[in-house]
């Protein structure tokens, strides 16, 4: 039986799968950074880790957006409001 939020739940599961894959890629890239023998290999591993981090953040943003939509579908949140991932500069938080 298809429910009101079954599509959202399926998409969230897919996004979380992407997050897990990105975490594995980050871990592999960091391990590679520790054992490489030249700058070119180190820089490539660093770029791989950065790309995986970007992929992870994109998947997390999508999961947050979908979770917000589920909340709206169940009248938990106002339909005109939504949740999102924001970047905070922690250096300014000590002021």
Buried (B, 14 or more C-beta within 10 A) or exposed (E): EEEEBEEBEEBBEBBBEBBEBBBEBBEBBBEBBEEBEEEEEBEBBBEBBEBBBEBBBBBBBBBBBBBBBBBBBEEEBEEEEBBEEEEEEEEEEEE
